[in-house]
Amino acid sequence: MVKIPVAQQRLYKNIFVCKRCSLKRRATPKHIIEKRVKCRRCGRNEFRPIRKKT
Ligand SMILES: [Zn+2]
C-alpha cells in the first residue's frame, strides 16, 4: 500500500462527490455505503470518493 501524507488523508478522507452533479459533500464512508447521504442539489444518494481525478 502506498503511503499518503497524513494531512492529505485528513483532507480527503471523508469527502465524497455526487456522481451526477459532482457536488462535494462531507460524510463518513459508512454513511455512503449505507446510502444515508443525499445530495442536496439533485437528491441522489450515489457518491464516489473525491480522490479519483476526473
Ligand atoms: Zn448531486
mmCIF file of the protein (N, C-alpha, C, O) and its ligand, coordinates in Angstrom:
data_MODEL
# 
_entry.id   MODEL 
# 
loop_
_entity.id 
_entity.type 
_entity.pdbx_number_of_molecules 
1 polymer     1 
2 non-polymer 1 
# 
_entity_poly.entity_id                      1 
_entity_poly.type                           'polypeptide(L)' 
_entity_poly.nstd_linkage                   no 
_entity_poly.nstd_monomer                   no 
_entity_poly.pdbx_seq_one_letter_code       MVKIPVAQQRLYKNIFVCKRCSLKRRATPKHIIEKRVKCRRCGRNEFRPIRKKT 
_entity_poly.pdbx_seq_one_letter_code_can   MVKIPVAQQRLYKNIFVCKRCSLKRRATPKHIIEKRVKCRRCGRNEFRPIRKKT 
_entity_poly.pdbx_strand_id                 A 
# 
loop_
_entity_poly_seq.entity_id 
_entity_poly_seq.num 
_entity_poly_seq.mon_id 
_entity_poly_seq.hetero 
1 1  MET n 
1 2  VAL n 
1 3  LYS n 
1 4  ILE n 
1 5  PRO n 
1 6  VAL n 
1 7  ALA n 
1 8  GLN n 
1 9  GLN n 
1 10 ARG n 
1 11 LEU n 
1 12 TYR n 
1 13 LYS n 
1 14 ASN n 
1 15 ILE n 
1 16 PHE n 
1 17 VAL n 
1 18 CYS n 
1 19 LYS n 
1 20 ARG n 
1 21 CYS n 
1 22 SER n 
1 23 LEU n 
1 24 LYS n 
1 25 ARG n 
1 26 ARG n 
1 27 ALA n 
1 28 THR n 
1 29 PRO n 
1 30 LYS n 
1 31 HIS n 
1 32 ILE n 
1 33 ILE n 
1 34 GLU n 
1 35 LYS n 
1 36 ARG n 
1 37 VAL n 
1 38 LYS n 
1 39 CYS n 
1 40 ARG n 
1 41 ARG n 
1 42 CYS n 
1 43 GLY n 
1 44 ARG n 
1 45 ASN n 
1 46 GLU n 
1 47 PHE n 
1 48 ARG n 
1 49 PRO n 
1 50 ILE n 
1 51 ARG n 
1 52 LYS n 
1 53 LYS n 
1 54 THR n 
# 
loop_
_struct_asym.id 
_struct_asym.entity_id 
A 1 
B 2 
# 
loop_
_chem_comp.id 
_chem_comp.type 
_chem_comp.mon_nstd_flag 
ALA 'L-peptide linking' y 
ARG 'L-peptide linking' y 
ASN 'L-peptide linking' y 
CYS 'L-peptide linking' y 
GLN 'L-peptide linking' y 
GLU 'L-peptide linking' y 
GLY 'peptide linking'   y 
HIS 'L-peptide linking' y 
ILE 'L-peptide linking' y 
LEU 'L-peptide linking' y 
LYS 'L-peptide linking' y 
MET 'L-peptide linking' y 
PHE 'L-peptide linking' y 
PRO 'L-peptide linking' y 
SER 'L-peptide linking' y 
THR 'L-peptide linking' y 
TYR 'L-peptide linking' y 
VAL 'L-peptide linking' y 
ZN  non-polymer         . 
# 
_pdbx_entity_nonpoly.entity_id   2 
_pdbx_entity_nonpoly.name        ? 
_pdbx_entity_nonpoly.comp_id     ZN 
# 
_pdbx_nonpoly_scheme.asym_id         B 
_pdbx_nonpoly_scheme.entity_id       2 
_pdbx_nonpoly_scheme.mon_id          ZN 
_pdbx_nonpoly_scheme.ndb_seq_num     1 
_pdbx_nonpoly_scheme.pdb_seq_num     101 
_pdbx_nonpoly_scheme.auth_seq_num    101 
_pdbx_nonpoly_scheme.pdb_mon_id      ZN 
_pdbx_nonpoly_scheme.auth_mon_id     ZN 
_pdbx_nonpoly_scheme.pdb_strand_id   A 
_pdbx_nonpoly_scheme.pdb_ins_code    . 
# 
loop_
_atom_site.group_PDB 
_atom_site.id 
_atom_site.type_symbol 
_atom_site.label_atom_id 
_atom_site.label_alt_id 
_atom_site.label_comp_id 
_atom_site.label_asym_id 
_atom_site.label_entity_id 
_atom_site.label_seq_id 
_atom_site.pdbx_PDB_ins_code 
_atom_site.Cartn_x 
_atom_site.Cartn_y 
_atom_site.Cartn_z 
_atom_site.occupancy 
_atom_site.B_iso_or_equiv 
_atom_site.pdbx_formal_charge 
_atom_site.auth_seq_id 
_atom_site.auth_comp_id 
_atom_site.auth_asym_id 
_atom_site.auth_atom_id 
_atom_site.pdbx_PDB_model_num 
ATOM   1   N  N  . MET A 1 1  ? 0.836   -1.193 0.000   1.00 0.00 ? 1   MET A N  1 
ATOM   2   C  CA . MET A 1 1  ? 0.000   0.000  0.000   1.00 0.00 ? 1   MET A CA 1 
ATOM   3   C  C  . MET A 1 1  ? 0.878   1.253  0.000   1.00 0.00 ? 1   MET A C  1 
ATOM   4   O  O  . MET A 1 1  ? 1.897   1.310  0.689   1.00 0.00 ? 1   MET A O  1 
ATOM   5   N  N  . VAL A 1 2  ? 0.478   2.230  -0.764  1.00 0.00 ? 2   VAL A N  1 
ATOM   6   C  CA . VAL A 1 2  ? 1.252   3.458  -0.887  1.00 0.00 ? 2   VAL A CA 1 
ATOM   7   C  C  . VAL A 1 2  ? 0.958   4.361  0.305   1.00 0.00 ? 2   VAL A C  1 
ATOM   8   O  O  . VAL A 1 2  ? -0.189  4.523  0.722   1.00 0.00 ? 2   VAL A O  1 
ATOM   9   N  N  . LYS A 1 3  ? 2.006   4.930  0.827   1.00 0.00 ? 3   LYS A N  1 
ATOM   10  C  CA . LYS A 1 3  ? 1.832   5.841  1.956   1.00 0.00 ? 3   LYS A CA 1 
ATOM   11  C  C  . LYS A 1 3  ? 1.318   7.194  1.483   1.00 0.00 ? 3   LYS A C  1 
ATOM   12  O  O  . LYS A 1 3  ? 1.809   7.749  0.500   1.00 0.00 ? 3   LYS A O  1 
ATOM   13  N  N  . ILE A 1 4  ? 0.354   7.699  2.173   1.00 0.00 ? 4   ILE A N  1 
ATOM   14  C  CA . ILE A 1 4  ? -0.215  9.003  1.846   1.00 0.00 ? 4   ILE A CA 1 
ATOM   15  C  C  . ILE A 1 4  ? 0.062   9.941  3.009   1.00 0.00 ? 4   ILE A C  1 
ATOM   16  O  O  . ILE A 1 4  ? -0.106  9.566  4.170   1.00 0.00 ? 4   ILE A O  1 
ATOM   17  N  N  . PRO A 1 5  ? 0.482   11.146 2.704   1.00 0.00 ? 5   PRO A N  1 
ATOM   18  C  CA . PRO A 1 5  ? 0.704   12.119 3.790   1.00 0.00 ? 5   PRO A CA 1 
ATOM   19  C  C  . PRO A 1 5  ? -0.540  12.281 4.642   1.00 0.00 ? 5   PRO A C  1 
ATOM   20  O  O  . PRO A 1 5  ? -1.666  12.314 4.146   1.00 0.00 ? 5   PRO A O  1 
ATOM   21  N  N  . VAL A 1 6  ? -0.302  12.379 5.929   1.00 0.00 ? 6   VAL A N  1 
ATOM   22  C  CA . VAL A 1 6  ? -1.420  12.384 6.877   1.00 0.00 ? 6   VAL A CA 1 
ATOM   23  C  C  . VAL A 1 6  ? -2.354  13.568 6.631   1.00 0.00 ? 6   VAL A C  1 
ATOM   24  O  O  . VAL A 1 6  ? -3.575  13.433 6.703   1.00 0.00 ? 6   VAL A O  1 
ATOM   25  N  N  . ALA A 1 7  ? -1.769  14.716 6.342   1.00 0.00 ? 7   ALA A N  1 
ATOM   26  C  CA . ALA A 1 7  ? -2.587  15.907 6.132   1.00 0.00 ? 7   ALA A CA 1 
ATOM   27  C  C  . ALA A 1 7  ? -3.514  15.718 4.940   1.00 0.00 ? 7   ALA A C  1 
ATOM   28  O  O  . ALA A 1 7  ? -4.689  16.080 4.989   1.00 0.00 ? 7   ALA A O  1 
ATOM   29  N  N  . GLN A 1 8  ? -2.974  15.149 3.875   1.00 0.00 ? 8   GLN A N  1 
ATOM   30  C  CA . GLN A 1 8  ? -3.784  14.948 2.684   1.00 0.00 ? 8   GLN A CA 1 
ATOM   31  C  C  . GLN A 1 8  ? -4.891  13.935 2.961   1.00 0.00 ? 8   GLN A C  1 
ATOM   32  O  O  . GLN A 1 8  ? -6.034  14.092 2.532   1.00 0.00 ? 8   GLN A O  1 
ATOM   33  N  N  . GLN A 1 9  ? -4.520  12.919 3.673   1.00 0.00 ? 9   GLN A N  1 
ATOM   34  C  CA . GLN A 1 9  ? -5.502  11.900 4.013   1.00 0.00 ? 9   GLN A CA 1 
ATOM   35  C  C  . GLN A 1 9  ? -6.659  12.509 4.804   1.00 0.00 ? 9   GLN A C  1 
ATOM   36  O  O  . GLN A 1 9  ? -7.829  12.188 4.598   1.00 0.00 ? 9   GLN A O  1 
ATOM   37  N  N  . ARG A 1 10 ? -6.281  13.393 5.708   1.00 0.00 ? 10  ARG A N  1 
ATOM   38  C  CA . ARG A 1 10 ? -7.304  14.015 6.532   1.00 0.00 ? 10  ARG A CA 1 
ATOM   39  C  C  . ARG A 1 10 ? -8.216  14.904 5.697   1.00 0.00 ? 10  ARG A C  1 
ATOM   40  O  O  . ARG A 1 10 ? -9.416  15.000 5.953   1.00 0.00 ? 10  ARG A O  1 
ATOM   41  N  N  . LEU A 1 11 ? -7.636  15.545 4.708   1.00 0.00 ? 11  LEU A N  1 
ATOM   42  C  CA . LEU A 1 11 ? -8.404  16.459 3.876   1.00 0.00 ? 11  LEU A CA 1 
ATOM   43  C  C  . LEU A 1 11 ? -9.437  15.719 3.028   1.00 0.00 ? 11  LEU A C  1 
ATOM   44  O  O  . LEU A 1 11 ? -10.562 16.188 2.851   1.00 0.00 ? 11  LEU A O  1 
ATOM   45  N  N  . TYR A 1 12 ? -9.044  14.570 2.512   1.00 0.00 ? 12  TYR A N  1 
ATOM   46  C  CA . TYR A 1 12 ? -9.902  13.908 1.532   1.00 0.00 ? 12  TYR A CA 1 
ATOM   47  C  C  . TYR A 1 12 ? -10.640 12.713 2.086   1.00 0.00 ? 12  TYR A C  1 
ATOM   48  O  O  . TYR A 1 12 ? -11.465 12.103 1.406   1.00 0.00 ? 12  TYR A O  1 
ATOM   49  N  N  . LYS A 1 13 ? -10.340 12.388 3.319   1.00 0.00 ? 13  LYS A N  1 
ATOM   50  C  CA . LYS A 1 13 ? -10.843 11.126 3.851   1.00 0.00 ? 13  LYS A CA 1 
ATOM   51  C  C  . LYS A 1 13 ? -12.361 11.030 3.824   1.00 0.00 ? 13  LYS A C  1 
ATOM   52  O  O  . LYS A 1 13 ? -12.924 10.035 3.367   1.00 0.00 ? 13  LYS A O  1 
ATOM   53  N  N  . ASN A 1 14 ? -13.008 12.063 4.313   1.00 0.00 ? 14  ASN A N  1 
ATOM   54  C  CA . ASN A 1 14 ? -14.458 11.946 4.458   1.00 0.00 ? 14  ASN A CA 1 
ATOM   55  C  C  . ASN A 1 14 ? -15.225 12.828 3.483   1.00 0.00 ? 14  ASN A C  1 
ATOM   56  O  O  . ASN A 1 14 ? -16.351 13.245 3.758   1.00 0.00 ? 14  ASN A O  1 
ATOM   57  N  N  . ILE A 1 15 ? -14.610 13.105 2.350   1.00 0.00 ? 15  ILE A N  1 
ATOM   58  C  CA . ILE A 1 15 ? -15.291 13.936 1.367   1.00 0.00 ? 15  ILE A CA 1 
ATOM   59  C  C  . ILE A 1 15 ? -15.645 13.102 0.146   1.00 0.00 ? 15  ILE A C  1 
ATOM   60  O  O  . ILE A 1 15 ? -14.806 12.382 -0.396  1.00 0.00 ? 15  ILE A O  1 
ATOM   61  N  N  . PHE A 1 16 ? -16.868 13.206 -0.268  1.00 0.00 ? 16  PHE A N  1 
ATOM   62  C  CA . PHE A 1 16 ? -17.334 12.447 -1.420  1.00 0.00 ? 16  PHE A CA 1 
ATOM   63  C  C  . PHE A 1 16 ? -17.982 13.379 -2.429  1.00 0.00 ? 16  PHE A C  1 
ATOM   64  O  O  . PHE A 1 16 ? -18.415 14.484 -2.103  1.00 0.00 ? 16  PHE A O  1 
ATOM   65  N  N  . VAL A 1 17 ? -18.036 12.891 -3.685  1.00 0.00 ? 17  VAL A N  1 
ATOM   66  C  CA . VAL A 1 17 ? -18.562 13.715 -4.757  1.00 0.00 ? 17  VAL A CA 1 
ATOM   67  C  C  . VAL A 1 17 ? -19.786 13.026 -5.355  1.00 0.00 ? 17  VAL A C  1 
ATOM   68  O  O  . VAL A 1 17 ? -19.773 11.819 -5.596  1.00 0.00 ? 17  VAL A O  1 
ATOM   69  N  N  . CYS A 1 18 ? -20.818 13.785 -5.587  1.00 0.00 ? 18  CYS A N  1 
ATOM   70  C  CA . CYS A 1 18 ? -22.025 13.247 -6.214  1.00 0.00 ? 18  CYS A CA 1 
ATOM   71  C  C  . CYS A 1 18 ? -21.705 12.782 -7.628  1.00 0.00 ? 18  CYS A C  1 
ATOM   72  O  O  . CYS A 1 18 ? -21.032 13.484 -8.383  1.00 0.00 ? 18  CYS A O  1 
ATOM   73  N  N  . LYS A 1 19 ? -22.191 11.596 -7.982  1.00 0.00 ? 19  LYS A N  1 
ATOM   74  C  CA . LYS A 1 19 ? -21.878 11.041 -9.299  1.00 0.00 ? 19  LYS A CA 1 
ATOM   75  C  C  . LYS A 1 19 ? -22.571 11.808 -10.418 1.00 0.00 ? 19  LYS A C  1 
ATOM   76  O  O  . LYS A 1 19 ? -22.101 11.801 -11.555 1.00 0.00 ? 19  LYS A O  1 
ATOM   77  N  N  . ARG A 1 20 ? -23.654 12.451 -10.117 1.00 0.00 ? 20  ARG A N  1 
ATOM   78  C  CA . ARG A 1 20 ? -24.413 13.130 -11.169 1.00 0.00 ? 20  ARG A CA 1 
ATOM   79  C  C  . ARG A 1 20 ? -23.997 14.595 -11.325 1.00 0.00 ? 20  ARG A C  1 
ATOM   80  O  O  . ARG A 1 20 ? -23.700 15.044 -12.432 1.00 0.00 ? 20  ARG A O  1 
ATOM   81  N  N  . CYS A 1 21 ? -23.977 15.330 -10.224 1.00 0.00 ? 21  CYS A N  1 
ATOM   82  C  CA . CYS A 1 21 ? -23.735 16.763 -10.355 1.00 0.00 ? 21  CYS A CA 1 
ATOM   83  C  C  . CYS A 1 21 ? -22.400 17.174 -9.737  1.00 0.00 ? 21  CYS A C  1 
ATOM   84  O  O  . CYS A 1 21 ? -22.073 18.360 -9.685  1.00 0.00 ? 21  CYS A O  1 
ATOM   85  N  N  . SER A 1 22 ? -21.637 16.197 -9.273  1.00 0.00 ? 22  SER A N  1 
ATOM   86  C  CA . SER A 1 22 ? -20.301 16.419 -8.704  1.00 0.00 ? 22  SER A CA 1 
ATOM   87  C  C  . SER A 1 22 ? -20.267 17.462 -7.601  1.00 0.00 ? 22  SER A C  1 
ATOM   88  O  O  . SER A 1 22 ? -19.329 18.251 -7.489  1.00 0.00 ? 22  SER A O  1 
ATOM   89  N  N  . LEU A 1 23 ? -21.288 17.442 -6.812  1.00 0.00 ? 23  LEU A N  1 
ATOM   90  C  CA . LEU A 1 23 ? -21.297 18.278 -5.622  1.00 0.00 ? 23  LEU A CA 1 
ATOM   91  C  C  . LEU A 1 23 ? -20.480 17.598 -4.530  1.00 0.00 ? 23  LEU A C  1 
ATOM   92  O  O  . LEU A 1 23 ? -20.650 16.411 -4.252  1.00 0.00 ? 23  LEU A O  1 
ATOM   93  N  N  . LYS A 1 24 ? -19.591 18.375 -3.920  1.00 0.00 ? 24  LYS A N  1 
ATOM   94  C  CA . LYS A 1 24 ? -18.779 17.807 -2.854  1.00 0.00 ? 24  LYS A CA 1 
ATOM   95  C  C  . LYS A 1 24 ? -19.566 17.751 -1.559  1.00 0.00 ? 24  LYS A C  1 
ATOM   96  O  O  . LYS A 1 24 ? -20.331 18.655 -1.224  1.00 0.00 ? 24  LYS A O  1 
ATOM   97  N  N  . ARG A 1 25 ? -19.352 16.667 -0.851  1.00 0.00 ? 25  ARG A N  1 
ATOM   98  C  CA . ARG A 1 25 ? -20.066 16.504 0.410   1.00 0.00 ? 25  ARG A CA 1 
ATOM   99  C  C  . ARG A 1 25 ? -19.216 15.777 1.415   1.00 0.00 ? 25  ARG A C  1 
ATOM   100 O  O  . ARG A 1 25 ? -18.522 14.819 1.075   1.00 0.00 ? 25  ARG A O  1 
ATOM   101 N  N  . ARG A 1 26 ? -19.265 16.219 2.631   1.00 0.00 ? 26  ARG A N  1 
ATOM   102 C  CA . ARG A 1 26 ? -18.516 15.517 3.673   1.00 0.00 ? 26  ARG A CA 1 
ATOM   103 C  C  . ARG A 1 26 ? -19.435 14.504 4.365   1.00 0.00 ? 26  ARG A C  1 
ATOM   104 O  O  . ARG A 1 26 ? -20.528 14.836 4.825   1.00 0.00 ? 26  ARG A O  1 
ATOM   105 N  N  . ALA A 1 27 ? -18.959 13.282 4.420   1.00 0.00 ? 27  ALA A N  1 
ATOM   106 C  CA . ALA A 1 27 ? -19.723 12.239 5.095   1.00 0.00 ? 27  ALA A CA 1 
ATOM   107 C  C  . ALA A 1 27 ? -18.787 11.094 5.430   1.00 0.00 ? 27  ALA A C  1 
ATOM   108 O  O  . ALA A 1 27 ? -17.699 10.976 4.867   1.00 0.00 ? 27  ALA A O  1 
ATOM   109 N  N  . THR A 1 28 ? -19.221 10.261 6.346   1.00 0.00 ? 28  THR A N  1 
ATOM   110 C  CA . THR A 1 28 ? -18.401 9.103  6.668   1.00 0.00 ? 28  THR A CA 1 
ATOM   111 C  C  . THR A 1 28 ? -18.642 8.019  5.615   1.00 0.00 ? 28  THR A C  1 
ATOM   112 O  O  . THR A 1 28 ? -19.751 7.891  5.096   1.00 0.00 ? 28  THR A O  1 
ATOM   113 N  N  . PRO A 1 29 ? -17.600 7.237  5.302   1.00 0.00 ? 29  PRO A N  1 
ATOM   114 C  CA . PRO A 1 29 ? -17.745 6.169  4.308   1.00 0.00 ? 29  PRO A CA 1 
ATOM   115 C  C  . PRO A 1 29 ? -18.887 5.212  4.643   1.00 0.00 ? 29  PRO A C  1 
ATOM   116 O  O  . PRO A 1 29 ? -19.548 4.678  3.753   1.00 0.00 ? 29  PRO A O  1 
ATOM   117 N  N  . LYS A 1 30 ? -19.101 5.008  5.920   1.00 0.00 ? 30  LYS A N  1 
ATOM   118 C  CA . LYS A 1 30 ? -20.185 4.126  6.353   1.00 0.00 ? 30  LYS A CA 1 
ATOM   119 C  C  . LYS A 1 30 ? -21.533 4.643  5.874   1.00 0.00 ? 30  LYS A C  1 
ATOM   120 O  O  . LYS A 1 30 ? -22.379 3.875  5.416   1.00 0.00 ? 30  LYS A O  1 
ATOM   121 N  N  . HIS A 1 31 ? -21.720 5.939  5.985   1.00 0.00 ? 31  HIS A N  1 
ATOM   122 C  CA . HIS A 1 31 ? -22.985 6.523  5.561   1.00 0.00 ? 31  HIS A CA 1 
ATOM   123 C  C  . HIS A 1 31 ? -23.147 6.441  4.054   1.00 0.00 ? 31  HIS A C  1 
ATOM   124 O  O  . HIS A 1 31 ? -24.258 6.270  3.553   1.00 0.00 ? 31  HIS A O  1 
ATOM   125 N  N  . ILE A 1 32 ? -22.045 6.561  3.334   1.00 0.00 ? 32  ILE A N  1 
ATOM   126 C  CA . ILE A 1 32 ? -22.108 6.471  1.877   1.00 0.00 ? 32  ILE A CA 1 
ATOM   127 C  C  . ILE A 1 32 ? -22.512 5.071  1.455   1.00 0.00 ? 32  ILE A C  1 
ATOM   128 O  O  . ILE A 1 32 ? -23.352 4.894  0.572   1.00 0.00 ? 32  ILE A O  1 
ATOM   129 N  N  . ILE A 1 33 ? -21.911 4.084  2.089   1.00 0.00 ? 33  ILE A N  1 
ATOM   130 C  CA . ILE A 1 33 ? -22.208 2.695  1.742   1.00 0.00 ? 33  ILE A CA 1 
ATOM   131 C  C  . ILE A 1 33 ? -23.663 2.361  2.064   1.00 0.00 ? 33  ILE A C  1 
ATOM   132 O  O  . ILE A 1 33 ? -24.337 1.647  1.320   1.00 0.00 ? 33  ILE A O  1 
ATOM   133 N  N  . GLU A 1 34 ? -24.114 2.883  3.163   1.00 0.00 ? 34  GLU A N  1 
ATOM   134 C  CA . GLU A 1 34 ? -25.497 2.625  3.552   1.00 0.00 ? 34  GLU A CA 1 
ATOM   135 C  C  . GLU A 1 34 ? -26.485 3.532  2.832   1.00 0.00 ? 34  GLU A C  1 
ATOM   136 O  O  . GLU A 1 34 ? -27.694 3.433  3.045   1.00 0.00 ? 34  GLU A O  1 
ATOM   137 N  N  . LYS A 1 35 ? -25.981 4.402  1.993   1.00 0.00 ? 35  LYS A N  1 
ATOM   138 C  CA . LYS A 1 35 ? -26.798 5.332  1.194   1.00 0.00 ? 35  LYS A CA 1 
ATOM   139 C  C  . LYS A 1 35 ? -27.686 6.205  2.073   1.00 0.00 ? 35  LYS A C  1 
ATOM   140 O  O  . LYS A 1 35 ? -28.853 6.454  1.772   1.00 0.00 ? 35  LYS A O  1 
ATOM   141 N  N  . ARG A 1 36 ? -27.099 6.648  3.150   1.00 0.00 ? 36  ARG A N  1 
ATOM   142 C  CA . ARG A 1 36 ? -27.849 7.528  4.033   1.00 0.00 ? 36  ARG A CA 1 
ATOM   143 C  C  . ARG A 1 36 ? -27.574 8.993  3.713   1.00 0.00 ? 36  ARG A C  1 
ATOM   144 O  O  . ARG A 1 36 ? -28.167 9.892  4.310   1.00 0.00 ? 36  ARG A O  1 
ATOM   145 N  N  . VAL A 1 37 ? -26.689 9.218  2.786   1.00 0.00 ? 37  VAL A N  1 
ATOM   146 C  CA . VAL A 1 37 ? -26.333 10.591 2.439   1.00 0.00 ? 37  VAL A CA 1 
ATOM   147 C  C  . VAL A 1 37 ? -26.996 10.962 1.117   1.00 0.00 ? 37  VAL A C  1 
ATOM   148 O  O  . VAL A 1 37 ? -26.860 10.266 0.111   1.00 0.00 ? 37  VAL A O  1 
ATOM   149 N  N  . LYS A 1 38 ? -27.708 12.064 1.150   1.00 0.00 ? 38  LYS A N  1 
ATOM   150 C  CA . LYS A 1 38 ? -28.371 12.516 -0.068  1.00 0.00 ? 38  LYS A CA 1 
ATOM   151 C  C  . LYS A 1 38 ? -27.710 13.785 -0.570  1.00 0.00 ? 38  LYS A C  1 
ATOM   152 O  O  . LYS A 1 38 ? -27.324 14.661 0.204   1.00 0.00 ? 38  LYS A O  1 
ATOM   153 N  N  . CYS A 1 39 ? -27.590 13.857 -1.886  1.00 0.00 ? 39  CYS A N  1 
ATOM   154 C  CA . CYS A 1 39 ? -27.086 15.091 -2.481  1.00 0.00 ? 39  CYS A CA 1 
ATOM   155 C  C  . CYS A 1 39 ? -28.138 16.175 -2.304  1.00 0.00 ? 39  CYS A C  1 
ATOM   156 O  O  . CYS A 1 39 ? -29.312 15.974 -2.616  1.00 0.00 ? 39  CYS A O  1 
ATOM   157 N  N  . ARG A 1 40 ? -27.708 17.320 -1.802  1.00 0.00 ? 40  ARG A N  1 
ATOM   158 C  CA . ARG A 1 40 ? -28.701 18.353 -1.539  1.00 0.00 ? 40  ARG A CA 1 
ATOM   159 C  C  . ARG A 1 40 ? -29.065 19.111 -2.802  1.00 0.00 ? 40  ARG A C  1 
ATOM   160 O  O  . ARG A 1 40 ? -29.987 19.926 -2.787  1.00 0.00 ? 40  ARG A O  1 
ATOM   161 N  N  . ARG A 1 41 ? -28.367 18.861 -3.883  1.00 0.00 ? 41  ARG A N  1 
ATOM   162 C  CA . ARG A 1 41 ? -28.690 19.568 -5.120  1.00 0.00 ? 41  ARG A CA 1 
ATOM   163 C  C  . ARG A 1 41 ? -29.602 18.734 -6.016  1.00 0.00 ? 41  ARG A C  1 
ATOM   164 O  O  . ARG A 1 41 ? -30.626 19.222 -6.494  1.00 0.00 ? 41  ARG A O  1 
ATOM   165 N  N  . CYS A 1 42 ? -29.221 17.453 -6.247  1.00 0.00 ? 42  CYS A N  1 
ATOM   166 C  CA . CYS A 1 42 ? -30.003 16.644 -7.181  1.00 0.00 ? 42  CYS A CA 1 
ATOM   167 C  C  . CYS A 1 42 ? -30.745 15.514 -6.484  1.00 0.00 ? 42  CYS A C  1 
ATOM   168 O  O  . CYS A 1 42 ? -31.536 14.813 -7.115  1.00 0.00 ? 42  CYS A O  1 
ATOM   169 N  N  . GLY A 1 43 ? -30.503 15.330 -5.200  1.00 0.00 ? 43  GLY A N  1 
ATOM   170 C  CA . GLY A 1 43 ? -31.293 14.371 -4.445  1.00 0.00 ? 43  GLY A CA 1 
ATOM   171 C  C  . GLY A 1 43 ? -30.854 12.930 -4.571  1.00 0.00 ? 43  GLY A C  1 
ATOM   172 O  O  . GLY A 1 43 ? -31.495 12.040 -4.012  1.00 0.00 ? 43  GLY A O  1 
ATOM   173 N  N  . ARG A 1 44 ? -29.767 12.674 -5.297  1.00 0.00 ? 44  ARG A N  1 
ATOM   174 C  CA . ARG A 1 44 ? -29.292 11.299 -5.460  1.00 0.00 ? 44  ARG A CA 1 
ATOM   175 C  C  . ARG A 1 44 ? -28.482 10.859 -4.241  1.00 0.00 ? 44  ARG A C  1 
ATOM   176 O  O  . ARG A 1 44 ? -27.997 11.681 -3.463  1.00 0.00 ? 44  ARG A O  1 
ATOM   177 N  N  . ASN A 1 45 ? -28.355 9.568  -4.101  1.00 0.00 ? 45  ASN A N  1 
ATOM   178 C  CA . ASN A 1 45 ? -27.537 9.083  -2.989  1.00 0.00 ? 45  ASN A CA 1 
ATOM   179 C  C  . ASN A 1 45 ? -26.350 8.251  -3.477  1.00 0.00 ? 45  ASN A C  1 
ATOM   180 O  O  . ASN A 1 45 ? -25.867 7.369  -2.767  1.00 0.00 ? 45  ASN A O  1 
ATOM   181 N  N  . GLU A 1 46 ? -25.889 8.536  -4.687  1.00 0.00 ? 46  GLU A N  1 
ATOM   182 C  CA . GLU A 1 46 ? -24.711 7.842  -5.199  1.00 0.00 ? 46  GLU A CA 1 
ATOM   183 C  C  . GLU A 1 46 ? -23.524 8.797  -5.163  1.00 0.00 ? 46  GLU A C  1 
ATOM   184 O  O  . GLU A 1 46 ? -23.537 9.870  -5.767  1.00 0.00 ? 46  GLU A O  1 
ATOM   185 N  N  . PHE A 1 47 ? -22.508 8.372  -4.441  1.00 0.00 ? 47  PHE A N  1 
ATOM   186 C  CA . PHE A 1 47 ? -21.322 9.209  -4.299  1.00 0.00 ? 47  PHE A CA 1 
ATOM   187 C  C  . PHE A 1 47 ? -20.068 8.397  -4.577  1.00 0.00 ? 47  PHE A C  1 
ATOM   188 O  O  . PHE A 1 47 ? -20.063 7.170  -4.476  1.00 0.00 ? 47  PHE A O  1 
ATOM   189 N  N  . ARG A 1 48 ? -19.010 9.108  -4.928  1.00 0.00 ? 48  ARG A N  1 
ATOM   190 C  CA . ARG A 1 48 ? -17.708 8.460  -5.099  1.00 0.00 ? 48  ARG A CA 1 
ATOM   191 C  C  . ARG A 1 48 ? -16.685 9.250  -4.300  1.00 0.00 ? 48  ARG A C  1 
ATOM   192 O  O  . ARG A 1 48 ? -16.881 10.435 -4.031  1.00 0.00 ? 48  ARG A O  1 
ATOM   193 N  N  . PRO A 1 49 ? -15.590 8.595  -3.919  1.00 0.00 ? 49  PRO A N  1 
ATOM   194 C  CA . PRO A 1 49 ? -14.544 9.305  -3.189  1.00 0.00 ? 49  PRO A CA 1 
ATOM   195 C  C  . PRO A 1 49 ? -13.954 10.417 -4.044  1.00 0.00 ? 49  PRO A C  1 
ATOM   196 O  O  . PRO A 1 49 ? -13.889 10.313 -5.269  1.00 0.00 ? 49  PRO A O  1 
ATOM   197 N  N  . ILE A 1 50 ? -13.528 11.475 -3.382  1.00 0.00 ? 50  ILE A N  1 
ATOM   198 C  CA . ILE A 1 50 ? -13.040 12.644 -4.115  1.00 0.00 ? 50  ILE A CA 1 
ATOM   199 C  C  . ILE A 1 50 ? -11.661 12.412 -4.712  1.00 0.00 ? 50  ILE A C  1 
ATOM   200 O  O  . ILE A 1 50 ? -11.279 13.112 -5.650  1.00 0.00 ? 50  ILE A O  1 
ATOM   201 N  N  . ARG A 1 51 ? -10.911 11.462 -4.201  1.00 0.00 ? 51  ARG A N  1 
ATOM   202 C  CA . ARG A 1 51 ? -9.516  11.295 -4.607  1.00 0.00 ? 51  ARG A CA 1 
ATOM   203 C  C  . ARG A 1 51 ? -9.375  10.913 -6.077  1.00 0.00 ? 51  ARG A C  1 
ATOM   204 O  O  . ARG A 1 51 ? -8.373  11.236 -6.717  1.00 0.00 ? 51  ARG A O  1 
ATOM   205 N  N  . LYS A 1 52 ? -10.366 10.238 -6.598  1.00 0.00 ? 52  LYS A N  1 
ATOM   206 C  CA . LYS A 1 52 ? -10.325 9.841  -8.004  1.00 0.00 ? 52  LYS A CA 1 
ATOM   207 C  C  . LYS A 1 52 ? -10.424 11.080 -8.868  1.00 0.00 ? 52  LYS A C  1 
ATOM   208 O  O  . LYS A 1 52 ? -11.408 11.816 -8.796  1.00 0.00 ? 52  LYS A O  1 
ATOM   209 N  N  . LYS A 1 53 ? -9.409  11.313 -9.685  1.00 0.00 ? 53  LYS A N  1 
ATOM   210 C  CA . LYS A 1 53 ? -9.428  12.512 -10.517 1.00 0.00 ? 53  LYS A CA 1 
ATOM   211 C  C  . LYS A 1 53 ? -10.216 12.270 -11.787 1.00 0.00 ? 53  LYS A C  1 
ATOM   212 O  O  . LYS A 1 53 ? -10.096 11.221 -12.419 1.00 0.00 ? 53  LYS A O  1 
ATOM   213 N  N  . THR A 1 54 ? -11.028 13.258 -12.155 1.00 0.00 ? 54  THR A N  1 
ATOM   214 C  CA . THR A 1 54 ? -11.844 13.122 -13.358 1.00 0.00 ? 54  THR A CA 1 
ATOM   215 C  C  . THR A 1 54 ? -11.379 14.097 -14.425 1.00 0.00 ? 54  THR A C  1 
ATOM   216 O  O  . THR A 1 54 ? -11.945 14.134 -15.517 1.00 0.00 ? 54  THR A O  1 
HETATM 217 ZN ZN . ZN  B 2 .  ? -25.935 15.642 -6.952  1.00 0.00 2 101 ZN  A ZN 1 
# 
